[in-house]
Structures are given as C-alpha cells and as structure tokens.
Amino acid sequence: MATLVCFHAHPDDECIQTGGTIARAAANGHRVVLVVATGGEHGETPGDLGDESLAQRRRRETEASAATLGIARVVWLGFEDSGMTGWEQNSNTGAFCNADPDDAAERLATVLCEEHADVLTTYDWHGGYGHPDHVMVHRVGHAAARLVPQVRVLEGTMNRDHIRRGLAMAREAGLLPPDDDWDVDGPADDGNPMGSTEDEITLAVDVTAYASAKRAAMRCHASQLSDTGFFLSMDDERFATAFGSEWFIEPGRPGPMRWGWIFE
C-alpha cells in the first residue's frame, strides 16, 4: 500500500478538486493525508456562526469531509487565508501569499517525510484560476518536493475543454439562465483562462464510482457550498458527468493525456 498526500489551499478545496481521487485511494487501502495551508478565514460567513469563528467552523467541516472521504490524517500548516485576488487581505503579514516559501516548504516536507509519501498532489502553475493562495500551493508544493525528491508530484488542474463541453451541453438543454455568458476561455483572476487544456493535462483519473462520496464530502462544507448552489444542485447523473473525472499534470512527463491511476 502507498501513501498519498494532498496539499490544498483552503478547507473545501480537498473535495472539489481531488475528492474522488482521495476516496478511491482510501477505498483501495492506501493511506491518505490532507495538508491544508490556511484556515479559510475569509470565506463566506454563514448566518448561524454564533460565537464560533469562521476558521473554527471550517476546521470542523474539513474534519467531517476527511472522515467521509477516508482521509487518515489532516495537517494544518497554520497560515492565514489571503482572500481573493485584489482583496485588502492580500497584504496581511500572516497571509499565505506572503509566507516565506522555504519555511512553508519545510513544514510540508516534514509531513512528507513523516508519512513516507509516495505521491504529492499540488496545483498547476496558476493554481487553476489565479487565486493567490492556490498559486502559493503550487510554489510551496514543488519546493517541498525538491527537499523530498523521492515523492512523485501531480499538479491538480481543471480540464478547460471538459468544462467548455459541459457548458455547451447545459446551455443546449436549457439548464443555465438565459443571461449566462460565462466564458471558460476568458480571463480568470490572474488574466489567464481557467485550468488547463487536454494537450497540457497528462493524467485523467476516472472517479465516477466515487462521485457520491465526493458529493457527500462537499455537503460537509455547508458554510461554503449550499445545496442550492452550482456544485450540489444538479442531479446525480449530471454531477457524475461533471465531477466524475479528475485531472493532473505530471511535470516532465510528455503528453498526450492518458486515462490511468495515480499509483500506476
């Protein structure tokens, strides 16, 4: 059996981007460790928060998500959420985007060594859509891997071609509002299109059989992901079509994109 370490920026990122891969690995008997860079302090604030801080709520939600997916250990690196691109929180001293990359990499490398990690997932070069914390996950993930060179690095990404096809089908079926004009090929937070194209992606993972676990983990993050929102409002069949595959780039491995598994 092998050990998978998934490195993510915020609570809830683990299930949206790698939830199926995590559930599949855990179901196959592999050890899965989740490392979360920040507490998600600047996410959506629910109305029922009371005396609990948002970071405390999101930590509880992440622990529930981890139990749902079969994650054996959750590690918090202790940095502050940087907020979205251009927010004033980007300048906070404790914000992850302002962290010393070497310090953060050493913290992550310690976990990789403790766990004798075989595979580390991080993000693509622009964190999927340019979020400053996601970009930092990319930088720190690769820096940590240089300290622990035996670990195999996979960059989680979004398949822009898959999203484009899905949007076209949804519009044709009348599932989107008439005024919806979102263009996945348009500029995201950093001015680049979202994710990666299939000529950039090297590994596609089929997690259709674990879509229900992925969805259940998403529901654990109720403060951020409403059942009436985009991710959870679609029926089971459409959800499995949209989220039943997960996508990775393995640096240094040539294309074309192939279907396979992270431990092959």
C-alpha positions in Angstrom: 0.0 0.0 0.0 1.1 3.6 -0.7 0.7 7.0 0.8 -1.0 9.9 -0.9 -0.5 13.5 0.5 -2.9 16.0 -0.9 -1.8 19.7 -0.4 -4.6 22.2 -0.6 -5.1 25.9 0.0 -8.4 26.1 1.9 -11.0 24.0 3.6 -13.3 22.5 0.9 -10.6 22.5 -1.9 -9.8 18.9 -1.0 -13.2 17.6 -2.1 -13.8 19.8 -5.1 -10.6 19.1 -6.8 -9.4 15.7 -5.5 -12.3 14.3 -3.6 -12.8 11.4 -6.0 -9.1 10.5 -6.1 -8.9 10.6 -2.3 -12.0 8.4 -1.9 -10.7 5.9 -4.5 -7.2 5.7 -2.9 -8.7 5.2 0.6 -11.1 2.6 -0.6 -8.2 0.7 -2.2 -6.4 0.6 1.2 -3.9 3.4 0.6 -3.1 6.0 3.3 -4.3 9.5 2.5 -3.1 12.6 4.3 -4.6 16.0 3.8 -2.4 19.1 4.3 -4.3 22.5 4.4 -2.3 25.7 4.1 -4.8 28.1 5.6 -7.9 28.3 7.8 -10.1 29.7 5.2 -10.7 32.8 7.4 -12.0 34.9 4.5 -14.6 32.6 3.0 -18.4 33.0 3.1 -19.7 33.8 6.6 -22.8 31.7 7.4 -25.7 33.3 9.4 -25.6 30.7 12.2 -21.9 31.2 13.1 -22.7 32.5 16.6 -19.6 32.6 18.9 -17.7 30.3 16.7 -15.1 31.8 14.3 -15.3 31.0 10.6 -11.9 29.2 10.8 -13.2 27.0 13.6 -16.4 26.2 11.6 -14.4 25.4 8.5 -12.0 23.2 10.5 -14.9 21.1 11.8 -16.3 20.9 8.3 -13.0 19.7 7.0 -12.7 17.0 9.6 -16.1 15.8 8.6 -15.2 15.8 5.0 -12.0 13.9 5.8 -13.9 11.2 7.6 -16.3 11.0 4.7 -13.5 10.5 2.1 -11.4 8.2 4.2 -8.6 10.6 5.0 -6.4 9.2 7.8 -4.8 12.5 8.9 -5.4 16.2 8.5 -2.5 18.6 8.9 -3.0 22.4 9.2 0.1 24.5 8.1 -1.2 27.5 10.1 -1.2 30.3 7.5 -3.9 32.8 7.1 -6.3 32.9 4.1 -5.1 35.6 1.7 -8.6 36.3 0.3 -9.4 36.7 -3.4 -7.1 38.4 -5.8 -7.1 42.2 -5.1 -8.6 42.0 -1.7 -7.0 44.0 1.1 -6.3 40.8 3.0 -3.6 40.1 0.3 -1.4 42.5 2.2 -1.8 40.9 5.6 1.5 39.8 7.2 0.2 36.3 8.0 -1.4 35.7 4.7 -0.2 32.6 2.9 0.6 34.5 -0.2 3.2 36.5 1.8 4.7 33.5 3.5 8.4 32.6 3.2 8.1 29.8 0.6 11.1 28.0 2.1 9.6 28.0 5.6 6.3 26.7 4.2 8.1 24.1 2.1 10.0 22.8 5.1 6.7 22.4 7.0 5.2 20.4 4.2 8.4 18.4 3.6 8.3 17.4 7.3 4.9 15.8 6.7 6.1 14.1 3.5 9.0 12.6 5.4 6.8 11.6 8.4 4.4 9.9 6.1 6.9 8.3 3.7 4.8 9.9 1.0 4.7 8.2 -2.4 2.6 10.8 -4.2 2.0 14.5 -3.5 -0.8 16.5 -5.2 -0.4 20.2 -5.6 -1.8 22.7 -8.2 -0.9 23.8 -11.7 1.3 26.8 -12.3 -1.5 29.4 -11.8 -3.5 27.5 -9.2 -6.3 26.7 -11.6 -7.6 30.3 -11.7 -5.0 32.6 -10.2 -6.1 32.7 -6.6 -3.0 33.9 -4.7 -3.2 31.0 -2.2 -3.5 28.4 -5.0 -0.5 29.9 -6.8 1.4 29.6 -3.5 0.4 26.0 -3.1 2.0 25.3 -6.5 5.2 27.1 -5.4 5.4 25.5 -2.0 4.4 22.0 -3.2 7.3 22.0 -5.7 9.7 23.4 -3.2 8.8 20.7 -0.7 9.2 18.0 -3.4 12.8 19.3 -4.1 13.5 18.6 -0.4 12.0 15.1 -0.6 12.9 14.2 -4.2 11.6 10.6 -4.0 8.0 11.8 -3.9 6.0 11.9 -7.2 4.4 15.2 -7.8 1.0 15.6 -9.6 -0.5 19.0 -10.3 -4.2 19.0 -9.9 -5.9 21.1 -12.5 -9.3 21.8 -14.2 -9.9 20.5 -17.7 -10.9 23.6 -19.6 -12.0 21.5 -22.6 -14.3 19.4 -20.4 -15.8 22.5 -18.8 -16.4 24.0 -22.2 -18.2 20.9 -23.5 -20.3 20.7 -20.3 -21.3 24.3 -20.6 -22.4 23.8 -24.2 -24.5 20.8 -23.2 -26.1 22.6 -20.3 -27.0 25.6 -22.5 -28.4 23.4 -25.2 -30.6 21.6 -22.5 -31.7 25.0 -21.1 -30.1 24.3 -17.7 -28.4 27.7 -17.4 -30.1 31.1 -17.1 -30.7 32.9 -20.4 -28.3 35.7 -19.4 -25.5 33.3 -18.5 -22.5 34.3 -20.7 -19.6 32.8 -18.6 -16.7 32.0 -20.9 -14.3 29.4 -19.5 -11.7 30.6 -22.1 -11.9 34.2 -20.8 -9.6 35.7 -18.2 -9.8 34.3 -14.6 -8.3 36.1 -11.5 -4.8 36.3 -13.0 -5.9 37.2 -16.5 -5.4 33.6 -17.8 -8.2 31.2 -18.7 -9.2 28.6 -16.1 -7.3 25.4 -15.7 -5.5 23.6 -18.5 -6.4 22.1 -21.9 -6.2 18.5 -22.7 -3.0 18.9 -24.6 -1.4 20.1 -21.3 -3.0 17.6 -19.0 -1.1 14.3 -18.7 -3.3 12.1 -16.4 -7.1 11.8 -16.3 -8.5 9.7 -13.4 -11.9 8.1 -13.5 -13.6 8.6 -10.2 -17.2 8.1 -11.3 -17.7 5.3 -8.8 -16.7 7.7 -6.0 -18.9 10.7 -7.1 -21.3 10.1 -4.3 -18.6 10.2 -1.7 -17.2 13.3 -3.3 -20.6 14.9 -3.2 -21.1 13.9 0.4 -17.8 15.5 1.3 -18.8 18.7 -0.4 -22.0 18.8 1.7 -19.8 18.7 4.8 -18.7 22.2 3.9 -22.2 23.6 4.3 -20.9 27.1 5.3 -19.4 27.5 1.8 -21.3 25.1 -0.5 -25.1 25.3 -0.4 -27.3 22.5 -1.8 -28.9 25.2 -4.0 -25.5 26.2 -5.4 -23.9 25.2 -8.6 -21.9 22.2 -7.3 -24.7 20.4 -5.4 -28.0 21.4 -7.2 -27.5 19.2 -10.2 -29.0 15.7 -10.3 -26.8 12.6 -9.6 -26.2 11.8 -13.3 -25.2 15.3 -14.3 -23.0 15.6 -11.2 -21.2 12.3 -12.1 -20.7 13.6 -15.6 -19.3 16.9 -14.4 -17.2 15.7 -11.5 -16.6 12.0 -12.2 -13.1 12.7 -13.6 -10.2 14.5 -12.0 -7.2 15.9 -13.9 -3.5 16.1 -13.3 -0.3 17.3 -14.9 2.9 15.4 -14.1 5.8 17.7 -14.6 8.3 16.4 -17.1 6.0 13.7 -18.5 5.1 14.2 -22.1 1.5 14.0 -23.4 -0.9 13.1 -24.7 -3.4 12.9 -21.9 -3.9 9.3 -20.8 -6.5 7.7 -18.6 -4.9 6.0 -15.6 -4.4 5.9 -11.9 -2.0 7.9 -9.6 -0.3 4.8 -8.3 0.5 3.3 -11.7 
